[in-house]
Amino acid sequence: MRRFFTVFLLLTSIGKVCAQVPQTYTSSDIFLGLQKLKVLGSVLYVAAHPDDENTRLLAYLSKERKLRTGYLSITRGDGGQNLIGDEQGISLGLIRTQELLAARRVDGAEQFFSRAYDFGFSKSTEEALRIWKKDKILSDVVWVIRKFRPDVIITRFPPDNRAGHGHHSASAALAIEAFKAAADPKQYPEQLAFVQPWQAKRILWNTFNFGGLNTQNDNQYKIDVGVFNPLLGKGYGELAAESRSQHKSQGFGVPRQRGSSYEYFAATDGAPIQNDLMDGITTDWNRVGAAKLNQSIDSILTGYSMMSPSRIVPSLFQLRATITETISDDYWRDQKLKEINQLIKASLGLYFEAVANQQVAVTGDSLQVNFNLVNRSTLPITDVRINFRDSSFQLTPDTKLNQVYSNTYKHLVKDNFMADQPYWLREQMDTGSFNVNTIALIGYAENPAKDVNISFKVGAYTFTDDYPLLYKFTDPVKGEIYQPVFTVPPIIVGALPTVLLNNLQPRHPQDLQLTYKSYAQLDTVKGSLRFELVGGSGHNEKTLTYLLPRPKNTMQTVSLSFDSLFAKEKPTQIYPWVQVPAAGKTTGYNNAMKLIQYDHIPTVHYFLPNSIRVINEEIKVVGKMIGYIPGSGDGVMDALKQMGFTVEVLDDAALSSSNLSRFDAIITGVRAYNIKESLNNHYEKLMDYIAKGGNMIVQYNTSNQIGPVKSKIGPYPFTISRTRITDEKAIVTIKDQANALLNYPNKITGKDFDGWIQERSIYHASNWDSRYKTIFTMNDPGESPDEGSLIMAKYGKGYFVYTGLVFFRELPAGIPGAYRLLANLIALNQKKGF
């Protein structure tokens, strides 16, 4: 179940969600890890979005071939659509980042990103590279290659239109160019202060057969990746399904596949394949001139006991010492030492956690942290020390088998809250890419976590490791839950709505709700609310004296009349601040905090400045009651309420029992027919509603893998295509200016499509019955005009509309024309005639 809360509900809602528990390891995991110690080879897979990766191949490479395997997703999927909620843009990118990390925990690969922003569907490589700023993103791909040092690079897509999406083809074009650029010291020389040039052996294209396009042939190199691994108890088709099914926001749950399954590869550049993916690459310790280490690891494997894994710990320490002292190749030395440390910890059965008593750490306040350790092996662990921020202390001098050792520490929070802001959101972003000032962070999936360090001795050997600081609590239904801890400022501000309508006819009260929560004890209750006004005329700011909540963890909401405070100034943007006087100075707080909470990912948060868009253009509204059938989630209902409509949610029960005639319009949310097959049960009632004078507006549904539309939609036949207009500045031609839709109650012209964001329309209607009328013609550059963005029909006394126009993006963005056009759609049954 999805939960999305503004900041002030954090403490009351936290028990509603769960996150991943600390990872544990079985004896089989340890045995697989020991086998991997012998393999010194790496493969980097490159594609454009979360979900583009071939999870079966990644799992096979990582767990069968034991290669270090990574996936570089050029974007975070910010511009896609969301099946589970109404998050868009940056918020959606944060969800998909966590879904990718969940997938990697299943298939064993590592996850990387560039700074490219997913700006939505693109129809050409050129457009994607231009908007991303090619050189900037190419430098990121080169950086990841130089850091990861793959022997083989594999692209999911070709660099041409067979890729089906400009981002797809651009990801391949970037990888192909970076294949050579990463080896050239003249390319991005600033990186060489941290990494060395790197030439991969070969780059391949993982060809495919889907979507009606088969790019595979028998002349290509192929691998059976459907083999069964008895240590896992699964084949890689089964493991891949678990991994891919983590992409829940995209509805990518897939069935487990069993049996042989081949992946095909076409050569792109570099050394050709003769017999094997890793031809010409030494993939054991001979690679670094240490052949004896192969035998050392074989000896550890021979002596490994599934029932007593800790027996190999002394040998692992010895192996670690040998590698540290004798291997000069810093890349493979550091990588294998990291793997050995993980195996030591797993073989000891060591359990350690650092858990806070609350999820939020407030700058300037204190946080109670509990440290718990259990040695679940027979080996003596001594001198256990905790190193936490600026403190260090001994947890216990020695340990006994399976005994819990605990300590509590009170920590003064000195961090600025921006230290926990996702690193790619700390700077103002460009149109098509994020800005990251610290080069070392580029490529990371999320902020590196090194909150707590633990050290101890096993005999003469010393072990150290880093752990994240977590918040732990018990949910009465779900049990023990772990969540990340993040830092917040003393005051967080929330402002609703984010769009105000300053010229709505008839006038509907536009109230601004300002909510502020104090996370710290305030010195005074005297403060003020300050509003920066941008655009318009008159004053550029207004200040109101107000009493602030003094005790910590208290919240206050102030409801202000926009009409009486700001309407005359006609600002186009308002920035609200809460000002707090303390210690002889006044500090202003403007940051909001967005929390994204779902059962399948950890709580995600980020900060952003509060900003309210004001629409001063005239918007005329006719009608009062709207019935809304929710789909996969959008912000259209909020916009309708802001327009003065009373909105009732129509679920299955309400559709069955309600008298629909009282609604001026019934609107379906995005993809409602994709996810609610039950709408078929209400078809006759909905058509009867239209025939008796009703008005039904269906927003877009998809024709992709989320599922075909199984229910009847309109009164006359039509199908849903994959046609979309991705250029948000595409010319919109009005076919019939006399149509009531374009004239009542608002006069709609081409200017109403000015300022649209990301795209015009998606999943157009096609093959429609002749009784439907079309209103708009539009097309992307170089394509034929298409009329399927909106079709409408008279049915009995009422009207039916299907539209792919992206109201779900434009209304929350405060686009005046989108509000005016939606008002006209709702008013169709109020004025006779087309």
Sequence and secondary structure as in RCSB ss.txt:
>XXXX:A:sequence
MRRFFTVFLLLTSIGKVCAQVPQTYTSSDIFLGLQKLKVLGSVLYVAAHPDDENTRLLAYLSKERKLRTGYLSIT
RGDGGQNLIGDEQGISLGLIRTQELLAARRVDGAEQFFSRAYDFGFSKSTEEALRIWKKDKILSDVVWVIRKFRP
DVIITRFPPDNRAGHGHHSASAALAIEAFKAAADPKQYPEQLAFVQPWQAKRILWNTFNFGGLNTQNDNQYKIDV
GVFNPLLGKGYGELAAESRSQHKSQGFGVPRQRGSSYEYFAATDGAPIQNDLMDGITTDWNRVGAAKLNQSIDSI
LTGYSMMSPSRIVPSLFQLRATITETISDDYWRDQKLKEINQLIKASLGLYFEAVANQQVAVTGDSLQVNFNLVN
RSTLPITDVRINFRDSSFQLTPDTKLNQVYSNTYKHLVKDNFMADQPYWLREQMDTGSFNVNTIALIGYAENPAK
DVNISFKVGAYTFTDDYPLLYKFTDPVKGEIYQPVFTVPPIIVGALPTVLLNNLQPRHPQDLQLTYKSYAQLDTV
KGSLRFELVGGSGHNEKTLTYLLPRPKNTMQTVSLSFDSLFAKEKPTQIYPWVQVPAAGKTTGYNNAMKLIQYDH
IPTVHYFLPNSIRVINEEIKVVGKMIGYIPGSGDGVMDALKQMGFTVEVLDDAALSSSNLSRFDAIITGVRAYNI
KESLNNHYEKLMDYIAKGGNMIVQYNTSNQIGPVKSKIGPYPFTISRTRITDEKAIVTIKDQANALLNYPNKITG
KDFDGWIQERSIYHASNWDSRYKTIFTMNDPGESPDEGSLIMAKYGKGYFVYTGLVFFRELPAGIPGAYRLLANL
IALNQKKGF
>XXXX:A:secstr
 EEEEEGGGHHHHGGG          HHHHHHHHHHTT   EEEEEESSTT S HHHHHIIIIIS  EEEEEESS
  TTS  SSSS  THHHHHHHHHHHHHHHHHH  EEEE SB   S  S HHHHHHHHTHHHHHHHHHHHHHHH  
SEEEESS SSGGGSSHHHHHHHHHHHHHHHHTT TTSSGGGGGT      SEEEEEE EETTEE   TTSEEEE 
  EETTTTEEHHHHHHHHHTT GGGT       S  EEEEEEEEES  SSSTTTT   SGGGGT THHHHHHHHH
HHT  SS GGGGHHHHHHHHHHHHHH   HHHHHHHHHHHHHHHHHHHT EEEEEESSSEEETTSEEEEEEEEE 
 SSS EEEEEEEETTEEEEEEEE  TT EEEEEEEEE    GGGGS GGGSS   SSB   S GGGTT SS    
 EEEEEEETTEEEEEEE EEEEEEETTTEEEEEE EEE SEEEEEE SEEETTEES    EEEEEEEESS  S S
EEEEEEEEESSSS SEEEEEEE   STTEEEEEEEEHHHHTTTT  SEEEEEEEEEETTEEEEE EEEEEEEETT
S  EEEEEE  EEEE S EE    EEEEE  S  SHHHHHHHTT EEEE  HHHHHHS GGG SEEEE TTHHHH
 GGGGGGHHHHHHHHHTT EEEEE    STT    S  SSS  EE    B  TT  EEES TTSGGGTSSS   G
GGGTT  S SB S EES  TT EE EEE  TTS  B TTEEEEEETTEEEEEE B HHHHTTTT HHHHHHHHHH
HTGGGS   
